[in-house]
């Protein structure tokens, strides 16, 4: 993984394809890597971090296929001390109190689903400045 990677955990293929198209069009300097589960997200993130090439931006859906939620994966990285909260985005179609509490605790950004592409673009633009 390169330092210019956006790692995205999302189990909806349509959202994944739209994100990849948007990132390729508006942010060609970034490589887009998508995974379907939080477990896979953690594995790839940890390996990249150990190699000294963590993803520049991380994004995850709250609910994912697999045993773990996206927010749980982010909380794990925060406990390990490797989460870059200012470059991390959580998305959810159901922003209930549990989701909002985790966002606040982790200090990460949040965008509700359906994902407004302009808000994703703004998030990436702000993250590039950090």
N, C-alpha and C positions, 0 to 999 in steps of 0.2 A: 504494500500500500504506500502511496506517496503522501507527502505533507499537504498536497492540494486535493485531498479526497474528501468527498461528502459521503458519509456512511449513513444509510437510511434503512431502518427496519420498518417494513410495511408488508402486510399480507394480502393486500388488494392489488392485483396485477394492473388494473387500469390506472390507479393512482401512481404506481411505480413507473409505468410508461410515460404518464404525463409529466412527472417530476424529472425523469431523465431527459425528455424533450426540452423542457423549460431550462434546465441547467445547461444542457448542451448549447442551446440558443443564446442565452443571456450571460452565462458564466463559463465560457469555453476553457478557461484556465483550470477548472475543477474536473476531476474524474469522479464519476458517480458510481457508487457501489451499493446495491440493494440486497437485503436479506429478508427472509420471511418470519424469522422467530427471534425472540430476545436472546435465546441461548446462542444462536449463531452470531448475533450482533456482539455479544460479550466475547465470544471466542475470537472473532476477527479484530475487535477493538483491542483486546489484551495483547494479541500477537503483534499487531502494528505498534502498539505502545512499547512493547519489549524491544522491538527492532529500532526504536527511536523515530518512528514515522507514524504517529497517531493521526487519525483523521482530523482534518481542519475543522469540519463542521459535522455534528452528529444530529440526526433527526430520528424520531421513532413515533410510531402510533402507540396509543395507550394499550389497546387490546390487540394482541397478536396471536397467531397460531402458536401452539406449544404450551408449556406449563407456566411460563413466566410472562408477566406483563412488561411492556416497554418501560414504564416508569420504574419497575423493580430492577431492570437492568441498569438504568441510570443511577438509581440509589446504590446499587452494588459498586458501580464505578466511583461514585462519590465517597463511599466508605473506604475504597482502595486508594483514594487520593488522586485519581487520574482523570476525573471528569472536568472538562472545561465548560463550566456552567454558562459563561457568556457566549459560547458558540454551540449551545445545545437547544434543540427545539423539540417539544412534545406536541403531538396533535391528537385530538380526540373528537369523536362525534357526540360524546356524552360527557360534557365537562361538569360532572357532579362534584360534590364537596370533597370527596376522596381525591379526585384528580387535582382540584385546585389546591388542596392541602399539600400534595406531593410537589406541585410546581413551586409553591412558596418555600417549602422546606429545602428543595434543591437549588433554588435561585435560578431556574431556567426559564426560557421563553415558552409561550404557549400560543398555538393557533388552532381554533376550532375547525372541525370538518363540517360541511365540505370545505376543502382547502382553497382559500382565495389565493390564486397564483401571485397576485401583486404583493400580498403580505409575505409570501415566501421569498420573493425577490428582494423586498426591503430587508428581511431578516438576513439574507446572505450578504447583501450590500453592507449592512451594519457590521456583520461579523468580519468582513474583509478588512475593516478599519481597525480591528483590535489586534 
